[in-house]
Amino acid sequence: MMIFKKFIRTIIHEENSNGNVLFLILIAVVLFAALSYAVTQSNRSGGSEVTERELLKGAVMAQYGISLRTSVQRMIISGVSAEDIEMHTAGGNWIPCNTGDNCIFSPEGGGITPSDLAANPDVDEYGNIWNYFQPSDGIDIGDMGTPAADMLLARHIKFNEPGRKLCMQINNGLGISGIPSASTWADAAPTEGTACVANGTDYYVWYMVFYEL
């Protein structure tokens, strides 16, 4: 599964947008293969149906992140500064922005439709909610690239047994040992583009960095 980690880190640092479409599709295929492997291993060890179903959302998450990255690249080419790109409103990072040239979800901006990923009450901490982190939020994952803020997606997972199994299997599929933990989840994040980490004993966070300044 180490090959997937290399692919993710390559896509985050990739600067040349020419020919990226096929490359991005390959990323999604590799992620789906990694997660399918994890599901197979779960079946052999008696994994729960909840975890299997949730694991398959990983491919959807990757595809969503890929579409956001592609939109960011288009916005930058059109003249929008990466540091000024917006993903959410002042009301909270779970509320997608919808107006303005700098908004990734507005028709005049990035033109992306916010993802609707069905919630599972056994593992989703806040229901059907994505957390969006834009440059102005100042989140920098691990020591990836520069100290500048990253653009990433995150999903909160309940700190319970189904949540723990889901996190473990996500990380196993990515070649990450255990569940990294810290009092603040971003401090626990390893130097990877995606992982599942623990925010103390409050909740788990499944994140994906899709663009790095």
C-alpha positions as CSV (number, residue, x, y, z in Angstrom):
1,M,0.0,0.0,0.0
2,M,3.1,2.3,0.1
3,I,2.6,3.1,-3.6
4,F,-0.6,5.0,-2.7
5,K,1.2,7.2,-0.3
6,K,3.7,8.1,-3.0
7,F,1.0,8.9,-5.4
8,I,-0.8,11.2,-3.0
9,R,2.3,13.1,-2.1
10,T,3.2,13.4,-5.8
11,I,-0.2,14.9,-6.6
12,I,0.0,17.5,-3.8
13,H,3.4,18.7,-5.0
14,E,2.7,18.4,-8.7
15,E,3.0,21.9,-10.2
16,N,2.5,21.3,-13.9
17,S,-1.2,21.2,-14.7
18,N,-0.7,19.9,-18.3
19,G,-1.9,16.3,-18.6
20,N,-3.1,16.2,-15.0
21,V,-6.5,14.8,-15.8
22,L,-5.4,11.2,-16.5
23,F,-3.0,11.4,-13.6
24,L,-5.7,12.4,-11.2
25,I,-7.9,9.6,-12.5
26,L,-5.1,7.2,-11.8
27,I,-4.9,8.5,-8.2
28,A,-8.6,7.7,-7.6
29,V,-8.1,4.2,-9.0
30,V,-5.1,3.5,-6.8
31,L,-7.0,4.8,-3.7
32,F,-10.0,2.6,-4.5
33,A,-7.6,-0.4,-4.9
34,A,-6.0,0.3,-1.6
35,L,-9.3,0.6,0.3
36,S,-10.7,-2.5,-1.5
37,Y,-7.6,-4.4,-0.2
38,A,-8.3,-3.1,3.3
39,V,-12.0,-4.3,3.0
40,T,-10.8,-7.7,1.9
41,Q,-8.5,-8.0,4.9
42,S,-11.3,-6.9,7.1
43,N,-13.6,-9.6,5.8
44,R,-11.0,-12.3,6.5
45,S,-10.6,-11.0,10.1
46,G,-14.3,-10.6,10.7
47,G,-14.5,-6.8,10.1
48,S,-17.9,-5.2,10.6
49,E,-20.3,-4.3,7.8
50,V,-20.3,-0.7,9.0
51,T,-16.6,-0.3,8.6
52,E,-16.7,-1.9,5.1
53,R,-19.3,0.4,3.9
54,E,-17.6,3.5,5.3
55,L,-14.2,2.5,3.9
56,L,-15.6,2.6,0.4
57,K,-16.3,6.3,0.9
58,G,-12.5,6.8,0.7
59,A,-12.7,6.7,-3.0
60,V,-15.4,9.3,-3.0
61,M,-13.4,11.5,-0.7
62,A,-10.3,11.3,-3.0
63,Q,-12.4,12.1,-6.1
64,Y,-13.8,15.1,-4.3
65,G,-10.4,16.3,-3.3
66,I,-9.1,15.8,-6.8
67,S,-12.0,17.9,-8.2
68,L,-11.3,20.7,-5.7
69,R,-7.6,20.7,-6.6
70,T,-8.4,20.9,-10.3
71,S,-10.7,23.8,-9.6
72,V,-8.0,25.6,-7.5
73,Q,-5.5,25.2,-10.4
74,R,-8.1,26.7,-12.8
75,M,-8.7,29.7,-10.4
76,I,-5.0,30.3,-10.1
77,I,-4.5,30.3,-13.8
78,S,-7.4,32.8,-14.2
79,G,-5.6,35.2,-11.9
80,V,-6.9,34.4,-8.3
81,S,-4.1,34.2,-5.7
82,A,-4.0,30.8,-4.0
83,E,-3.8,32.6,-0.6
84,D,-7.1,34.3,-1.3
85,I,-9.1,31.2,-2.3
86,E,-12.2,30.7,-0.1
87,M,-14.0,27.5,0.7
88,H,-16.3,28.3,3.6
89,T,-18.2,31.3,5.1
90,A,-17.5,33.2,8.2
91,G,-20.3,31.2,9.9
92,G,-18.1,28.0,10.1
93,N,-15.8,25.9,8.1
94,W,-18.6,23.3,7.5
95,I,-20.7,25.9,5.5
96,P,-19.5,26.1,1.9
97,C,-19.2,29.6,0.5
98,N,-21.4,30.3,-2.6
99,T,-20.6,33.8,-3.9
100,G,-17.5,35.7,-5.1
101,D,-14.7,35.3,-7.6
102,N,-12.5,33.8,-4.9
103,C,-15.0,31.1,-3.8
104,I,-14.3,27.6,-5.0
105,F,-18.0,26.7,-4.9
106,S,-19.5,29.8,-6.6
107,P,-20.5,29.9,-10.3
108,E,-18.2,32.9,-10.9
109,G,-15.4,31.3,-8.9
110,G,-14.4,27.6,-8.9
111,G,-17.8,26.3,-10.0
112,I,-17.6,23.2,-7.8
113,T,-20.8,21.7,-6.4
114,P,-20.4,20.8,-2.7
115,S,-20.3,17.0,-2.1
116,D,-23.2,15.3,-0.5
117,L,-21.9,12.2,1.3
118,A,-24.5,10.2,3.2
119,A,-23.9,10.1,6.9
120,N,-23.7,7.0,9.0
121,P,-24.9,7.6,12.6
122,D,-22.5,4.9,13.9
123,V,-19.4,6.7,12.9
124,D,-20.0,10.2,11.7
125,E,-19.6,12.6,14.6
126,Y,-21.5,15.5,13.1
127,G,-23.7,13.8,10.5
128,N,-23.3,14.7,6.8
129,I,-20.7,17.4,7.3
130,W,-17.4,18.2,5.6
131,N,-15.0,20.5,7.2
132,Y,-13.1,22.8,4.7
133,F,-9.8,24.4,5.5
134,Q,-8.7,27.3,3.3
135,P,-5.4,29.2,3.4
136,S,-6.7,31.9,5.8
137,D,-7.4,29.1,8.4
138,G,-3.7,28.6,8.8
139,I,-3.7,24.8,9.0
140,D,-0.3,23.2,8.1
141,I,-0.2,19.4,8.1
142,G,3.0,17.8,9.4
143,D,6.1,19.1,7.7
144,M,4.8,18.8,4.1
145,G,6.4,21.3,1.8
146,T,6.5,24.9,3.1
147,P,5.2,26.2,6.4
148,A,2.4,27.9,4.5
149,A,-1.2,26.8,5.2
150,D,-2.7,23.8,3.4
151,M,-6.1,23.4,1.7
152,L,-7.8,20.2,2.9
153,L,-11.0,18.3,3.5
154,A,-11.8,16.7,6.9
155,R,-14.5,14.5,8.3
156,H,-15.0,14.0,12.0
157,I,-15.5,10.4,13.2
158,K,-16.9,9.3,16.5
159,F,-14.5,8.2,19.2
160,N,-16.1,4.8,19.6
161,E,-15.3,1.2,18.5
162,P,-16.7,1.4,15.0
163,G,-14.9,4.7,14.6
164,R,-11.6,3.2,15.8
165,K,-12.0,0.2,13.4
166,L,-12.7,2.6,10.5
167,C,-9.6,4.7,11.3
168,M,-7.4,1.6,11.7
169,Q,-8.5,0.1,8.4
170,I,-8.1,3.4,6.6
171,N,-4.5,3.8,7.9
172,N,-3.7,0.1,7.3
173,G,-4.7,0.6,3.7
174,L,-2.4,3.6,3.5
175,G,0.5,1.8,5.1
176,I,0.3,4.0,8.3
177,S,0.9,2.2,11.6
178,G,-1.8,2.7,14.3
179,I,-3.8,6.0,14.8
180,P,-1.5,9.0,15.4
181,S,-2.9,11.1,18.3
182,A,-2.4,14.6,19.8
183,S,-4.5,17.1,21.8
184,T,-5.0,18.9,18.5
185,W,-5.6,16.6,15.5
186,A,-3.6,18.7,13.0
187,D,-0.5,18.2,15.3
188,A,-1.0,14.5,15.1
189,A,-1.2,14.3,11.4
190,P,1.7,12.5,9.8
191,T,3.7,13.8,6.9
192,E,1.2,12.4,4.4
193,G,-1.5,13.7,2.1
194,T,-4.2,11.7,3.9
195,A,-4.7,9.7,7.1
196,C,-7.0,9.1,10.0
197,V,-5.8,10.7,13.3
198,A,-7.2,11.2,16.9
199,N,-8.0,14.5,18.5
200,G,-7.1,13.4,22.0
201,T,-10.0,11.2,23.2
202,D,-12.7,13.5,21.7
203,Y,-13.0,12.3,18.1
204,Y,-11.1,11.0,15.1
205,V,-10.4,13.0,12.0
206,W,-10.1,11.6,8.5
207,Y,-8.4,14.3,6.4
208,M,-7.1,14.8,2.9
209,V,-4.7,17.6,1.8
210,F,-5.6,18.4,-1.8
211,Y,-3.5,21.6,-2.3
212,E,-0.5,23.0,-0.6
213,L,0.8,26.5,-0.9
